[in-house]
Amino acid sequence: MAGRFRLYTDTDVNGPVVKALRAAEWDILRGIDAYPERTRDHIHFARAAQEERVLVSNDIDMKAIAEAWFLDGRSFPGLAWWPRSHYAVMSPGDFVTAFEELARRDDPFAAYPIAHIKPLR
């Protein structure tokens, strides 16, 4: 079923993107609010899964954790991921649009739990 999903942002997601998603009324738990700085990625990933939140990240290590969980058959709500280079070509509003498009899809993480956020142009 289509609809918004709760988010957990990795500490590497830049502030303007988080601010734009919050302004668009997305339910977000920031990793930096959940744990102190330098908390290991696998702890953030597990917390997002435990709270049934889609993890939002641009960290290649976090993507590797998601792929390992998937291959191991471990359940998690999903990962919305993009390479850091996208910050140079996407505005915070572009990220909001990408998330809104994901939310319009029926079960966007059902077939494969990693969604790649891409520039609109």
N, C-alpha and C positions, 0 to 999 in steps of 0.2 A: 504494500500500500504506500502510495506517495505521501510525503509530508516531511516536516522538519524533524531533525534528529538532534539530540543533545551532543555538544562538542566538548572535547578536552584538548586545549592547545598546548603543544610542546613549548618548552621555554625558548626555543629558537624562532618561533613565529613572531614576526616583528609587530610592534605595538600598533602601528596604524591599521594593520589588517584586523587585529583583535578589536580595536576600537570601532572599525567599520562594521564588523559582524555584530558587535553588541548594539550599535546604533540601529542596525536592521532587526534587532530584537531576537537574535540567536541566543540560546541558553549555552553559556560557556563557563567552564571551569578551567582556569589557567594553571598550568603546571607549577608556575612560580608561586601561586597562592596555595597550592596543595603541599608543596615540599620546599625545603631550602635549596638555594643555588647548589649546583654541582651534584644533584641527586641523579643517580644513574638512569639511563633511558628505560631499562627493563622495568624499573619500579613505576615510572610514569605510565608505561604501556599497560602494565597489570592493573594499575588504578583505573585507567580509562575503561578497560574491559570489565572490571569489577562493577563500576558504576554505570555500565551500559552506555558509554559515551563514545562517539566516533572520535578517534584521535586525529588531530590536525597537526601536520608536521612538514618540514622541508629538510629534515635531517636524514641522510642516507642510512645512518645506523638504525634509525627508527623504522625505516622501510625494511631493512634486513630482519629486524625483530618480527615485523608483521608477516613477512614471507616465511620465516621459521615457524611461527605459530600456525600459519595456514598449512604448511607441509606436515606439521605434527598433528593436525586435526584439532587444534585447540580453538575454541570459539572466541570470537571478539566481534563487536559491532561493526568495525570498519576502520579504515585509515584513509584520510584525504591527504594526499601527498603531492608535492611539487618540488622541483629542484630550486635551489636558492637563486639561480640565475633568473627565474621568473620575476623576481622583484624589480629587475631593470626594465621589464616590458609590461608589467601589469600594475594597475593602480589598486588601492584598497577596494575601490568599488568594483573592479573586475573580479576580485576574489569573492566578494559578496554575490555577484551575478553567477559565478561558477557554483557556489554553494546553493543558491536558489534553484539553479538548473538541476543539480543533483537531487534536491528535495522534491522536484516535480516528477522524478522517475519513480516507477514502482520498484521498491526494494533495490535501491542502487548498489547495495553491497552483497546481495544474495548470491549472484553467480561467482563473483570474485571480490574479496573484502578490501581490495586496495583500489581506490579511485584516484586517477592522475588528474590533477588540476592543470589545465592548459590555458595559454593565452587565447583570448577570443578572436584575435585577428591572425 
